[in-house]
Amino acid sequence: MLYEFWEVEFFFEQGVFGFGIPFRDSSASLLVGPTDTLRLDDLTGLFREVDERVRLRIPDKYLAAREAGDPRAS
């Protein structure tokens, strides 16, 4: 769970990896790699990119409350 808001799935098959958000009847792809800048040997950069892309899908008011330490955002 990222920020206790979205479940994020990771997949890996034959050298290809990706992250997505599963929903009941579908899923939303966050990123697929490897690419020149997204590689499994750079987990810090990879997780930073996943973080940025997930934040785009979380409502701003939730993120603001979370960053301000509002316990209702947990």
N, C-alpha and C positions, 0 to 999 in steps of 0.2 A: 504494500500500500504506500502510495506517495502522498504525504501530507494527510493521511487518513481520509483521502477523498477518492482517489482512483486506484484500482488494482492495475498493476503493470505486469504484463507477461513478457517473458524473454523466450525466443526460440533460436535454435541453432541446428542447421542441417547441411552437411556437405560443404562446410566452409562459409555458408551464408548465415547471417544472424539478423535479428530484428527485435524490436520492442513494439508492443501494442497494448491498447486498452480494450479488454473484452467487455462486451455488453451481452444482454440476454440472447439476442438473435443475430448479432454481428460483432464486429470489432473495428477499432480505429487504429490504423498503423501510425506509429510515431516516427520510426526510422528503420531503414534496412541497410545493412552493410555487408561486407566491408567497402569503404570508399577510400579515397586518398586521405581524408581527415578523420574518418571513423573506423577505428581498428580495435580489436580485442586486446592488443598489447598496450593500449592507452586507455585504461579503464577510467581514469580521472576525467579525461576529455569526453569520453563516451557518455559517462553518467551526467556530466555537466550539460551535454546536448539533450539528453533525455529529460533532465530537469527543466530546461528551458522550454522544450516542446510541450511537456505536461502542464507547465504553468500557464501556457496559452489557452488551455482547455478548462482551467479552474476559474470560477468567477472571482473578479477582483476583490469584492468585499470579503470573501473567504480568505484570500491571501493576505489582505490587509489586517484582518482580525488575527490571523495566525502569527504574523510577524509582530503584532503588537502584544502578543501573549494572551489573547482572549481565550479562556478555557472552553468557551462554546464552540470554538473552531476546531476542537480535537475530535 
